[in-house]
Amino acid sequence: MSELRPPLPPFTYETAVEKVRKAEDAWNSRDPQRVALAYTQDSRWRNRSEFVQGRSEIIGLLTRKWEKELEYRLIKELWAFHENRISVRFQYEWQDSAGNWFRSHGNEQWEFDENGFMRRREASINDVPISASERKFLWPLGPRPANHPGLRELGL
């Protein structure tokens, strides 16, 4: 019997929203090993201009990412879904080693296998410098609290 990672496709609005929030919570853990478990063994990614395949390369990419992007806090929002695909928009805030703050804006397209693992991820991301006073993602490191506003509520 194959391992399952619910919710499974085909997605409904409710299960797509649940899948997005589970992904957001995992990414906010900043744990490359944990995040990689949501993907197939041979998952293919495009992240900005970097192309990786497989969990070990995903772990490497995420390790490098979170060594550079300090104080990382992310919000993902469902944009669209159909059968085994989900599209999200997201923003995250982070600080570099020199103390500069950024808000990164992006879109992702996800494709899932029948067991609920992501087999393909396409991400386009742009970084915008912000001042510390412009930050909006102010919860303690880790998952976004349930009562914290999402992107729409923050006007983003």
DSSP file with accessible surface (Angstrom, degrees, kcal/mol):
  #  RESIDUE AA STRUCTURE BP1 BP2  ACC     N-H-->O    O-->H-N    N-H-->O    O-->H-N    TCO  KAPPA ALPHA  PHI   PSI    X-CA   Y-CA   Z-CA
    1    1 A M              0   0  236      0, 0.0     2,-0.1     0, 0.0     0, 0.0   0.000 360.0 360.0 360.0 135.7    0.0    0.0    0.0
    2    2 A S        -     0   0   78      1,-0.1     2,-0.1     0, 0.0     0, 0.0  -0.476 360.0-104.9 -79.8 149.7    1.3    3.4   -0.9
    3    3 A E        -     0   0  137     -2,-0.1     2,-0.3     1,-0.0    -1,-0.1  -0.425  36.1-145.0 -68.6 145.9    1.7    6.2    1.6
    4    4 A L        -     0   0   93     -2,-0.1   112,-0.2   112,-0.1   111,-0.1  -0.890  15.5-165.6-116.8 147.8   -0.9    9.0    1.4
    5    5 A R        -     0   0   77    110,-3.1    -2,-0.0    -2,-0.3    33,-0.0  -0.739  40.9-119.3-130.0  81.2   -0.6   12.7    2.1
    6    6 A P  S    S+     0   0   74      0, 0.0     2,-0.1     0, 0.0   109,-0.0  -0.282  87.8  61.8 -68.4 159.5   -4.1   14.1    2.5
    7    7 A P  S    S-     0   0   10      0, 0.0     4,-0.1     0, 0.0    -2,-0.1   0.526  80.2-159.5 -71.4 153.1   -6.0   16.0    1.3
    8    8 A L        -     0   0   62     -2,-0.1   106,-0.1     2,-0.1   107,-0.1  -0.706  19.9 -70.8-103.9 150.3   -6.0   14.0   -1.9
    9    9 A P  S    S+     0   0   25      0, 0.0    75,-0.2     0, 0.0     2,-0.1  -0.424  98.5  70.1 -71.6 157.7   -7.0   15.1   -5.4
   10   10 A P  S    S-     0   0  104      0, 0.0    74,-0.2     0, 0.0     2,-0.2   0.451  86.0-147.1 -73.4 140.3   -9.3   15.8   -7.0
   11   11 A F        -     0   0   12     72,-2.3    72,-0.3    -2,-0.1     2,-0.2  -0.492  14.0-159.0 -83.5 145.7   -9.5   18.9   -4.8
   12   12 A T     >  -     0   0   67     -2,-0.2     4,-2.7    70,-0.1     5,-0.3  -0.642  43.3 -96.4-101.1 174.2  -12.6   20.8   -3.7
   13   13 A Y  H  > S+     0   0  126     -2,-0.2     4,-2.4     1,-0.2     5,-0.2   0.945 126.4  48.0 -56.3 -47.2  -12.4   24.4   -2.6
   14   14 A E  H  > S+     0   0  131      1,-0.2     4,-2.1     2,-0.2    -1,-0.2   0.900 113.5  45.0 -63.8 -43.3  -12.1   23.3    1.1
   15   15 A T  H  > S+     0   0   34      2,-0.2     4,-2.4     1,-0.2    -1,-0.2   0.857 111.7  53.1 -73.7 -29.7   -9.4   20.7    0.5
   16   16 A A  H  X S+     0   0    0     -4,-2.7     4,-2.3     2,-0.2    -2,-0.2   0.928 109.8  48.1 -66.9 -43.8   -7.4   23.0   -1.7
   17   17 A V  H  X S+     0   0   56     -4,-2.4     4,-2.4    -5,-0.3    -2,-0.2   0.924 112.2  50.2 -60.9 -42.2   -7.5   25.7    1.0
   18   18 A E  H  X S+     0   0   85     -4,-2.1     4,-2.4     1,-0.2    -2,-0.2   0.916 109.5  50.3 -62.1 -43.4   -6.4   23.0    3.5
   19   19 A K  H  X S+     0   0   16     -4,-2.4     4,-2.0     1,-0.2    -1,-0.2   0.911 110.8  49.8 -61.9 -42.2   -3.5   21.8    1.3
   20   20 A V  H  X S+     0   0    6     -4,-2.3     4,-2.7     2,-0.2    -2,-0.2   0.932 111.2  48.1 -63.8 -44.5   -2.3   25.4    0.9
   21   21 A R  H  X S+     0   0   67     -4,-2.4     4,-2.8     1,-0.2     5,-0.2   0.901 109.7  52.4 -67.0 -38.0   -2.4   26.0    4.7
   22   22 A K  H  X S+     0   0  100     -4,-2.4     4,-2.2     2,-0.2    -1,-0.2   0.916 110.9  48.3 -62.8 -39.6   -0.5   22.8    5.4
   23   23 A A  H  X S+     0   0   17     -4,-2.0     4,-2.7     2,-0.2     5,-0.2   0.935 111.1  50.5 -64.8 -44.9    2.2   23.9    2.9
   24   24 A E  H  X S+     0   0    1     -4,-2.7     4,-2.5     1,-0.2    -2,-0.2   0.939 110.6  49.0 -57.9 -48.0    2.4   27.3    4.5
   25   25 A D  H  X S+     0   0   41     -4,-2.8     4,-0.7     1,-0.2    -1,-0.2   0.911 111.8  49.0 -60.8 -41.6    2.8   25.8    8.0
   26   26 A A  H ><>S+     0   0    7     -4,-2.2     3,-1.1    -5,-0.2     5,-0.7   0.941 111.7  48.3 -64.1 -46.7    5.5   23.5    6.8
   27   27 A W  H ><5S+     0   0    5     -4,-2.7     3,-1.6     1,-0.3    -1,-0.2   0.879 106.1  58.0 -62.7 -36.7    7.5   26.2    5.1
   28   28 A N  H 3<5S+     0   0    0     -4,-2.5   114,-0.4     1,-0.3    -1,-0.3   0.694  94.3  66.7 -68.7 -13.9    7.2   28.4    8.2
   29   29 A S  T <<5S-     0   0   32     -3,-1.1    -1,-0.3    -4,-0.7    -2,-0.2   0.729  94.3-147.0 -71.5 -22.9    8.9   25.7   10.1
   30   30 A R  T < 5 +     0   0   84     -3,-1.6    -3,-0.1    -4,-0.5    -2,-0.1   0.804  51.6 137.9  56.9  33.6   12.0   26.4    8.0
   31   31 A D     >< -     0   0   69     -5,-0.7     4,-2.5     1,-0.2     5,-0.2  -0.896  40.7-164.5-110.5  99.9   12.8   22.7    8.3
   32   32 A P  H  > S+     0   0   22      0, 0.0     4,-2.4     0, 0.0    -1,-0.2   0.859  88.8  53.1 -54.9 -38.1   14.0   21.5    4.9
   33   33 A Q  H  > S+     0   0  119      2,-0.2     4,-1.0     1,-0.2    26,-0.1   0.928 111.4  45.4 -63.5 -45.9   13.6   17.8    5.8
   34   34 A R  H >4 S+     0   0  107     -3,-0.2     3,-0.6     1,-0.2     4,-0.3   0.928 114.0  48.3 -63.3 -47.1   10.0   18.4    6.9
   35   35 A V  H >< S+     0   0    1     -4,-2.5     3,-1.9     1,-0.2    -2,-0.2   0.925 106.0  57.9 -61.2 -43.4    9.1   20.4    3.8
   36   36 A A  H >< S+     0   0    1     -4,-2.4     3,-1.9     1,-0.3    -1,-0.2   0.769  90.3  72.6 -62.1 -24.3   10.6   17.9    1.5
   37   37 A L  T << S+     0   0   88     -4,-1.0    -1,-0.3    -3,-0.6    -2,-0.2   0.682  86.9  64.7 -66.6 -14.9    8.3   15.1    2.8
   38   38 A A  T <  S+     0   0   25     -3,-1.9    80,-2.5    -4,-0.3     2,-0.3   0.551  95.4  74.6 -82.1  -5.9    5.4   16.7    0.9
   39   39 A Y  E <  S-a  118   0A   3     -3,-1.9    80,-0.2    78,-0.2    16,-0.1  -0.748  88.6-102.7-111.7 153.3    7.0   16.1   -2.4
   40   40 A T  E >   -     0   0A  12     78,-2.3     3,-1.8    -2,-0.3    14,-0.1  -0.260  40.1-105.9 -64.8 159.2    7.4   12.9   -4.5
   41   41 A Q  E 3  S+     0   0A 133      1,-0.3    14,-1.2    13,-0.1    15,-0.3   0.820 123.3  34.8 -55.6 -33.0   10.9   11.3   -4.5
   42   42 A D  E 3  S+     0   0A 100     12,-0.2    -1,-0.3    13,-0.1    -2,-0.1   0.067  86.1 157.6-111.6  24.0   11.5   12.6   -8.0
   43   43 A S  E <   -     0   0A   0     -3,-1.8    11,-3.0    10,-0.2     2,-0.4  -0.132  33.1-139.5 -51.5 141.3    9.6   15.9   -7.7
   44   44 A R  E     -aB 120  53A 131     75,-2.3    77,-2.3     9,-0.2     2,-0.4  -0.917  22.2-174.6-110.0 134.0   10.6   18.6  -10.2
   45   45 A W  E     -aB 121  52A   5      7,-2.9     7,-1.7    -2,-0.4     2,-0.4  -0.943  24.2-167.7-126.8 146.6   11.0   22.2   -9.2
   46   46 A R  E     +aB 122  51A  50     75,-2.2    77,-2.8    -2,-0.4     2,-0.5  -0.988  17.9 176.8-122.8 119.1   11.6   25.6  -10.7
   47   47 A N  E >   -aB 123  50A  10      3,-3.0     3,-2.5    -2,-0.4     2,-0.3  -0.956  65.7 -52.0-125.0 105.5   12.3   28.1   -8.0
   48   48 A R  T 3  S-     0   0   68     75,-1.6    75,-0.1    -2,-0.5    78,-0.0  -0.476 122.9 -24.0  60.1-117.2   13.2   31.4   -9.4
   49   49 A S  T 3  S+     0   0  108     -2,-0.3     2,-0.4    -3,-0.1    -1,-0.3   0.269 118.9  99.9-106.0  11.8   16.0   30.5  -11.9
   50   50 A E  E <   -B   47   0A  72     -3,-2.5    -3,-3.0     2,-0.0     2,-0.5  -0.834  54.1-161.3-104.0 134.4   17.0   27.3  -10.1
   51   51 A F  E     +B   46   0A 145     -2,-0.4     2,-0.3    -5,-0.2    -5,-0.2  -0.959  17.1 169.5-114.9 126.1   15.9   23.9  -11.4
   52   52 A V  E     -B   45   0A  12     -7,-1.7    -7,-2.9    -2,-0.5     2,-0.4  -0.934  16.8-160.0-133.3 159.4   16.0   20.9   -9.0
   53   53 A Q  E     +B   44   0A  99     -2,-0.3     4,-0.4    -9,-0.2    -9,-0.2  -0.988  53.1  17.0-142.4 130.8   14.7   17.4   -9.0
   54   54 A G  S  > S-     0   0    9    -11,-3.0     4,-2.1    -2,-0.4     3,-0.2   0.117  86.2 -80.1  93.5 154.9   14.2   15.0   -6.1
   55   55 A R  H  > S+     0   0   40    -14,-1.2     4,-2.8     1,-0.2     5,-0.2   0.856 123.9  55.9 -60.2 -38.8   14.0   15.4   -2.4
   56   56 A S  H  > S+     0   0   95    -15,-0.3     4,-2.0     1,-0.2    -1,-0.2   0.917 110.7  44.8 -65.0 -38.9   17.7   15.6   -1.8
   57   57 A E  H  > S+     0   0   97     -4,-0.4     4,-2.5    -3,-0.2    -1,-0.2   0.863 111.8  53.4 -71.4 -33.6   18.1   18.5   -4.2
   58   58 A I  H  X S+     0   0    0     -4,-2.1     4,-2.8     2,-0.2     5,-0.2   0.940 108.3  50.2 -62.7 -45.7   14.9   20.1   -2.6
   59   59 A I  H  X S+     0   0   33     -4,-2.8     4,-2.5     1,-0.2    -2,-0.2   0.920 110.8  49.8 -59.7 -42.3   16.5   19.8    0.8
   60   60 A G  H  X S+     0   0   22     -4,-2.0     4,-2.3    -5,-0.2    -1,-0.2   0.930 111.3  47.9 -62.0 -45.8   19.7   21.5   -0.5
   61   61 A L  H  X S+     0   0    4     -4,-2.5     4,-2.5     1,-0.2    -2,-0.2   0.943 114.4  46.0 -60.8 -47.3   17.8   24.3   -2.1
   62   62 A L  H  X S+     0   0    0     -4,-2.8     4,-2.6     2,-0.2     5,-0.2   0.878 109.8  54.2 -67.3 -35.8   15.8   25.0    1.1
   63   63 A T  H  X S+     0   0   52     -4,-2.5     4,-1.2    -5,-0.2    -1,-0.2   0.949 112.2  44.0 -61.6 -47.4   18.9   24.8    3.3
   64   64 A R  H  X S+     0   0  116     -4,-2.3     4,-1.3     1,-0.2    -2,-0.2   0.906 112.3  54.7 -62.5 -41.3   20.6   27.4    1.2
   65   65 A K  H >X S+     0   0   18     -4,-2.5     4,-3.3     1,-0.2     3,-0.6   0.946 110.8  42.4 -57.2 -53.2   17.4   29.5    1.1
   66   66 A W  H 3< S+     0   0   25     -4,-2.6    -1,-0.2     1,-0.3    -2,-0.2   0.645 107.0  61.1 -80.1  -9.1   17.0   29.7    4.9
   67   67 A E  H 3< S+     0   0  137     -4,-1.2    -1,-0.3    -5,-0.2    -2,-0.2   0.812 118.3  31.5 -75.5 -28.9   20.7   30.3    5.5
   68   68 A K  H << S+     0   0  117     -4,-1.3     2,-1.2    -3,-0.6    -2,-0.2   0.844 113.2  62.0 -91.8 -43.0   20.2   33.5    3.4
   69   69 A E  S >< S-     0   0    7     -4,-3.3     3,-0.5    -5,-0.2    -1,-0.2  -0.711  74.1-175.3 -95.5  90.9   16.6   34.4    4.3
   70   70 A L  E 3   +C   95   0A  66     25,-2.3    25,-3.0    -2,-1.2    -3,-0.1  -0.443  63.0  22.4 -84.9 158.4   16.6   35.0    8.0
   71   71 A E  E 3  S-     0   0A  74     23,-0.2    -1,-0.2     1,-0.2     2,-0.2   0.836  87.3-172.0  55.9  36.3   13.5   35.8   10.1
   72   72 A Y  E <   +     0   0A   3     -3,-0.5    70,-0.4    -6,-0.1     2,-0.4  -0.392  15.5 171.0 -69.1 126.6   11.4   34.1    7.4
   73   73 A R  E     -C   93   0A  18     20,-2.0    20,-2.4    -2,-0.2     2,-0.3  -0.981  11.2-168.4-139.5 129.6    7.6   34.4    7.7
   74   74 A L  E     -C   92   0A   0     -2,-0.4     2,-0.4    18,-0.2    18,-0.2  -0.890  16.7-168.8-125.6 143.0    5.3   33.3    4.9
   75   75 A I  E     -C   91   0A   1     16,-2.7    16,-2.1    -2,-0.3     2,-0.3  -0.998  12.2-169.4-127.7 127.0    1.6   33.6    3.9
   76   76 A K  E     -C   90   0A   9     -2,-0.4     2,-0.4    14,-0.2    14,-0.2  -0.882   1.7-167.1-110.4 148.9    0.2   31.6    1.1
   77   77 A E  E     -C   89   0A  18     12,-2.7    12,-2.4    -2,-0.3     2,-0.1  -0.999  27.0-111.6-138.9 133.5   -3.2   32.1   -0.4
   78   78 A L  E     +C   88   0A  24     -2,-0.4    10,-0.2    10,-0.2     3,-0.1  -0.398  34.2 172.3 -60.4 131.8   -5.2   29.9   -2.8
   79   79 A W  E     -     0   0A 168      8,-3.1     2,-0.3     1,-0.5     9,-0.2   0.750  62.3 -25.6-106.4 -47.3   -5.5   31.4   -6.2
   80   80 A A  E     -C   87   0A  46      7,-1.8     7,-3.2   -64,-0.0    -1,-0.5  -0.980  54.8-165.7-161.0 163.2   -7.1   28.6   -8.3
   81   81 A F  E     +C   86   0A  76     -2,-0.3     2,-0.3     5,-0.2     5,-0.2  -0.990   7.3 176.8-154.1 155.6   -7.5   24.8   -8.4
   82   82 A H  E >   -C   85   0A 122      3,-2.5     3,-2.6    -2,-0.3     2,-0.3  -0.821  62.4 -52.9-162.8 122.0   -8.6   22.1  -10.7
   83   83 A E  T 3  S-     0   0  115    -72,-0.3   -72,-2.3     1,-0.3    -1,-0.0  -0.214 128.8  -3.7  50.0-100.1   -8.5   18.3  -10.2
   84   84 A N  T 3  S+     0   0   37     -2,-0.3    28,-2.6   -74,-0.2     2,-0.4   0.169 119.5  85.7-109.9  20.3   -4.9   17.6   -9.2
   85   85 A R  E <   -CD  82 111A 140     -3,-2.6    -3,-2.5    26,-0.2     2,-0.4  -0.948  48.8-175.2-125.9 144.9   -3.5   21.2   -9.6
   86   86 A I  E     -CD  81 110A   3     24,-1.8    24,-3.0    -2,-0.4     2,-0.4  -0.996   8.5-159.0-135.3 138.7   -3.4   24.2   -7.2
   87   87 A S  E     -CD  80 109A  23     -7,-3.2    -8,-3.1    -2,-0.4    -7,-1.8  -0.965  17.3-179.0-116.1 133.7   -2.2   27.7   -7.9
   88   88 A V  E     -CD  78 108A   0     20,-2.4    20,-2.5    -2,-0.4     2,-0.4  -0.925  21.1-149.6-128.3 155.0   -1.2   30.0   -5.1
   89   89 A R  E     +CD  77 107A  43    -12,-2.4   -12,-2.7    -2,-0.3     2,-0.3  -0.906  28.6 176.1-113.5 151.3    0.1   33.5   -4.6
   90   90 A F  E     -CD  76 106A   6     16,-2.5    16,-2.6    -2,-0.4     2,-0.3  -0.979  21.8-163.6-150.8 160.8    2.3   34.1   -1.6
   91   91 A Q  E     -CD  75 105A   9    -16,-2.1   -16,-2.7    -2,-0.3     2,-0.3  -0.981  11.6-178.4-142.2 147.4    4.4   36.7    0.1
   92   92 A Y  E     -CD  74 104A   2     12,-2.0    12,-3.3    -2,-0.3     2,-0.4  -0.987  16.4-141.2-144.3 152.9    7.0   36.4    2.7
   93   93 A E  E     +CD  73 103A   0    -20,-2.4   -20,-2.0    -2,-0.3     2,-0.3  -0.901  28.0 160.2-112.8 145.3    9.2   38.7    4.7
   94   94 A W  E     - D   0 102A   6      8,-2.0     8,-2.5    -2,-0.4     2,-0.4  -0.975  29.1-132.0-158.1 164.4   12.8   38.1    5.6
   95   95 A Q  E     -CD  70 101A  49    -25,-3.0   -25,-2.3    -2,-0.3     6,-0.2  -0.962  18.7-137.0-123.8 139.4   16.0   39.8    6.6
   96   96 A D    >   -     0   0   33      4,-2.6     3,-2.1    -2,-0.4   -27,-0.1  -0.357  37.5 -94.8 -88.2 175.9   19.5   39.3    5.2
   97   97 A S  T 3  S+     0   0  118      1,-0.3    -1,-0.1   -29,-0.2   -28,-0.0   0.701 124.5  59.0 -66.6 -16.6   22.7   39.0    7.2
   98   98 A A  T 3  S-     0   0   79      2,-0.1    -1,-0.3     0, 0.0    -3,-0.0   0.445 121.5-105.1 -89.3  -1.6   23.3   42.8    6.9
   99   99 A G  S <  S+     0   0   35     -3,-2.1     2,-0.3     1,-0.3    -2,-0.1   0.504  72.3 143.0  93.5   4.4   20.0   43.5    8.6
  100  100 A N        -     0   0   88     31,-0.0    -4,-2.6     1,-0.0    -1,-0.3  -0.614  41.4-138.6 -80.6 140.3   18.1   44.6    5.4
  101  101 A W  E     -DE  95 130A  25     29,-0.7    29,-2.2    -2,-0.3     2,-0.3  -0.722  21.0-177.7-100.3 148.9   14.4   43.6    5.2
  102  102 A F  E     -DE  94 129A  38     -8,-2.5    -8,-2.0    -2,-0.3     2,-0.5  -0.975  21.4-150.0-139.9 150.2   12.6   42.3    2.1
  103  103 A R  E     -DE  93 128A  22     25,-2.7    25,-2.2    -2,-0.3     2,-0.5  -0.997  20.7-155.0-117.5 122.3    9.1   41.2    1.1
  104  104 A S  E     -DE  92 127A   0    -12,-3.3   -12,-2.0    -2,-0.5     2,-0.4  -0.855   5.8-162.1-100.2 131.2    9.1   38.6   -1.5
  105  105 A H  E     +DE  91 126A  59     21,-2.9    21,-2.7    -2,-0.5     2,-0.3  -0.921  22.8 150.9-112.9 136.8    6.1   38.3   -3.8
  106  106 A G  E     -DE  90 125A   7    -16,-2.6   -16,-2.5    -2,-0.4     2,-0.3  -0.971  36.6-136.6-159.0 173.1    5.4   35.1   -5.8
  107  107 A N  E     -DE  89 124A  79     17,-2.0    17,-2.3    -2,-0.3     2,-0.4  -0.980  19.4-165.6-132.5 144.3    3.1   32.7   -7.6
  108  108 A E  E     -DE  88 123A   1    -20,-2.5   -20,-2.4    -2,-0.3     2,-0.5  -0.989  10.2-156.7-131.5 143.9    3.4   28.9   -7.5
  109  109 A Q  E     -DE  87 122A  82     13,-2.1    13,-2.2    -2,-0.4     2,-0.4  -0.984  19.0-166.7-115.8 128.6    1.8   26.2   -9.7
  110  110 A W  E     -DE  86 121A   6    -24,-3.0   -24,-1.8    -2,-0.5     2,-0.4  -0.935  11.4-168.1-119.3 141.6    1.5   22.8   -8.0
  111  111 A E  E     -DE  85 120A  37      9,-2.2     8,-2.8    -2,-0.4     9,-1.6  -0.996  14.0-159.4-128.0 132.1    0.7   19.4   -9.5
  112  112 A F  E     - E   0 118A   4    -28,-2.6     6,-0.2    -2,-0.4     2,-0.1  -0.784  12.6-129.5-112.4 150.4    0.0   16.4   -7.3
  113  113 A D    >   -     0   0   24      4,-2.9     3,-1.8    -2,-0.3    -1,-0.0  -0.325  45.0 -90.5 -83.5 177.8    0.1   12.7   -7.7
  114  114 A E  T 3  S+     0   0  132      1,-0.3    -1,-0.1     2,-0.1    -2,-0.0   0.697 125.4  58.1 -66.9 -15.8   -2.9   10.5   -6.8
  115  115 A N  T 3  S-     0   0   31      2,-0.1  -110,-3.1  -107,-0.1    -1,-0.3   0.380 120.8-103.0 -95.6   3.3   -1.5   10.0   -3.2
  116  116 A G  S <  S+     0   0    0     -3,-1.8     2,-0.3     1,-0.3    -2,-0.1   0.536  77.6 132.9  89.9   9.2   -1.4   13.7   -2.5
  117  117 A F        -     0   0   12    -78,-0.1    -4,-2.9     1,-0.0     2,-0.5  -0.737  61.2-115.7 -92.2 141.9    2.4   14.3   -2.9
  118  118 A M  E     +aE  39 112A   6    -80,-2.5   -78,-2.3    -2,-0.3    -6,-0.3  -0.622  32.9 176.4 -78.3 123.8    3.5   17.3   -5.0
  119  119 A R  E     +     0   0A  89     -8,-2.8   -75,-2.3    -2,-0.5     2,-0.3   0.595  67.7  29.5-102.7 -13.6    5.3   16.1   -8.1
  120  120 A R  E     -aE  44 111A  98     -9,-1.6    -9,-2.2   -77,-0.2     2,-0.4  -0.986  57.8-179.5-149.3 137.6    5.9   19.4   -9.7
  121  121 A R  E     -aE  45 110A   3    -77,-2.3   -75,-2.2    -2,-0.3     2,-0.5  -0.986   3.4-173.5-138.4 124.0    6.3   23.0   -8.4
  122  122 A E  E     -aE  46 109A  41    -13,-2.2   -13,-2.1    -2,-0.4     2,-0.4  -0.982  13.3-177.0-117.2 119.9    6.9   26.1  -10.5
  123  123 A A  E     -aE  47 108A   0    -77,-2.8   -75,-1.6    -2,-0.5     2,-0.5  -0.974  15.7-172.3-126.8 129.8    7.6   29.3   -8.6
  124  124 A S  E     + E   0 107A  51    -17,-2.3   -17,-2.0    -2,-0.4     2,-0.4  -0.984  20.0 177.8-115.3 128.7    8.2   32.8   -9.8
  125  125 A I  E     - E   0 106A  15     -2,-0.5     2,-0.4   -19,-0.2   -19,-0.2  -0.993  17.4-169.2-140.4 137.8    9.4   35.2   -7.1
  126  126 A N  E     - E   0 105A 116    -21,-2.7   -21,-2.9    -2,-0.4     2,-0.4  -0.985  16.3-142.1-125.7 139.6   10.4   38.9   -6.9
  127  127 A D  E     - E   0 104A  57     -2,-0.4   -23,-0.2   -23,-0.2    -2,-0.0  -0.854  13.3-169.9-104.2 134.0   12.1   40.5   -3.9
  128  128 A V  E     - E   0 103A  65    -25,-2.2   -25,-2.7    -2,-0.4     2,-0.1  -0.986  23.8-125.3-123.2 123.1   11.2   44.1   -2.8
  129  129 A P  E     + E   0 102A  94      0, 0.0     2,-0.3     0, 0.0   -27,-0.3  -0.421  35.5 178.1 -64.6 138.7   13.3   45.9   -0.2
  130  130 A I  E     - E   0 101A  19    -29,-2.2   -29,-0.7    -2,-0.1     2,-0.2  -0.932  28.2-113.3-133.7 162.1   11.2   47.2    2.7
  131  131 A S    >   -     0   0   51     -2,-0.3     3,-1.6   -31,-0.1     4,-0.4  -0.582  33.9-109.3 -88.5 161.6   12.0   49.0    5.9
  132  132 A A  G >  S+     0   0   61      1,-0.3     3,-1.3    -2,-0.2    -1,-0.1   0.863 120.0  59.4 -58.4 -33.0   11.5   47.4    9.3
  133  133 A S  G 3  S+     0   0  113      1,-0.3    -1,-0.3     3,-0.0     0, 0.0   0.694  98.8  59.0 -72.0 -16.0    8.5   49.7    9.9
  134  134 A E  G <  S+     0   0  100     -3,-1.6    -1,-0.3     2,-0.0    -2,-0.2   0.497  78.1 120.7 -88.5  -5.0    6.8   48.3    6.8
  135  135 A R    <   +     0   0   51     -3,-1.3     3,-0.1    -4,-0.4   -32,-0.0  -0.300  32.4 173.8 -62.2 143.5    6.8   44.7    8.0
  136  136 A K        +     0   0   84      1,-0.1     2,-1.1     3,-0.0    -1,-0.1   0.477  61.9  78.5-123.1 -14.5    3.3   43.1    8.4
  137  137 A F        +     0   0    0      1,-0.1    -1,-0.1   -64,-0.1   -44,-0.1  -0.722  53.1 150.1-101.8  84.1    4.2   39.5    9.3
  138  138 A L        +     0   0  113     -2,-1.1    -1,-0.1    -3,-0.1     3,-0.1   0.247  22.1 118.8-108.9  11.6    5.0   40.0   13.0
  139  139 A W  S    S-     0   0   10      1,-0.1     3,-0.1    -3,-0.1     5,-0.1  -0.348  76.2 -85.2 -73.1 161.0    4.1   36.7   14.6
  140  140 A P        -     0   0  103      0, 0.0    -1,-0.1     0, 0.0    -2,-0.0  -0.269  64.6 -76.0 -59.8 153.1    6.8   34.7   16.4
  141  141 A L  S    S+     0   0   69     -3,-0.1   -68,-0.1   -68,-0.1  -112,-0.1  -0.184 101.5  49.9 -51.7 142.0    8.9   32.4   14.2
  142  142 A G  S    S-     0   0   13   -114,-0.4  -113,-0.1   -70,-0.4    -3,-0.1  -0.768 101.3  -3.2 119.8-167.2    6.9   29.3   13.2
  143  143 A P  S    S-     0   0   72      0, 0.0  -118,-0.1     0, 0.0     3,-0.1  -0.192  78.6-101.7 -58.7 147.4    3.4   28.8   11.8
  144  144 A R        -     0   0   24    -70,-0.2    -3,-0.0     1,-0.1  -119,-0.0  -0.507  44.9-107.1 -67.2 129.1    1.2   31.8   11.3
  145  145 A P    >   -     0   0   47      0, 0.0     3,-2.0     0, 0.0    -1,-0.1  -0.279  24.6-117.7 -58.2 147.1   -1.3   32.0   14.2
  146  146 A A  T 3  S+     0   0   99      1,-0.3    -2,-0.1    -3,-0.1     0, 0.0   0.806 114.1  50.5 -57.9 -30.8   -4.9   31.1   13.1
  147  147 A N  T 3  S+     0   0  146      2,-0.1    -1,-0.3     0, 0.0    -3,-0.0   0.431  84.2 108.4 -91.4   3.6   -6.1   34.6   14.0
  148  148 A H  S <  S-     0   0   34     -3,-2.0   -11,-0.0     1,-0.1    -4,-0.0  -0.617  78.3-106.7 -80.0 135.8   -3.4   36.4   12.0
  149  149 A P        -     0   0   51      0, 0.0    -1,-0.1     0, 0.0     2,-0.1  -0.205  29.9-131.8 -60.9 152.5   -4.8   38.1    8.9
  150  150 A G     >  -     0   0   10    -75,-0.0     4,-1.7     1,-0.0     6,-0.2  -0.172  39.8 -79.3 -88.1-171.5   -4.1   36.7    5.4
  151  151 A L  T  4>S+     0   0    0      1,-0.2     5,-2.8     2,-0.2     4,-0.4   0.920 128.9  47.8 -60.1 -48.7   -2.8   38.5    2.4
  152  152 A R  T >45S+     0   0  151      1,-0.2     3,-1.5     3,-0.2    -1,-0.2   0.935 111.4  50.6 -59.9 -45.3   -6.2   40.0    1.4
  153  153 A E  T 345S+     0   0  127      1,-0.3    -1,-0.2     2,-0.1    -2,-0.2   0.793 109.8  51.2 -65.0 -27.6   -7.0   41.1    4.9
  154  154 A L  T 3<5S-     0   0   37     -4,-1.7    -1,-0.3    -3,-0.1    -2,-0.2   0.455 116.5-115.0 -85.8  -2.5   -3.6   42.8    5.0
  155  155 A G  T < 5       0   0   70     -3,-1.5    -3,-0.2    -4,-0.4    -2,-0.1   0.747 360.0 360.0  77.0  23.8   -4.2   44.6    1.7
  156  156 A L      <       0   0   44     -5,-2.8    -1,-0.2    -6,-0.2    -2,-0.1  -0.743 360.0 360.0-105.0 360.0   -1.4   42.7   -0.1
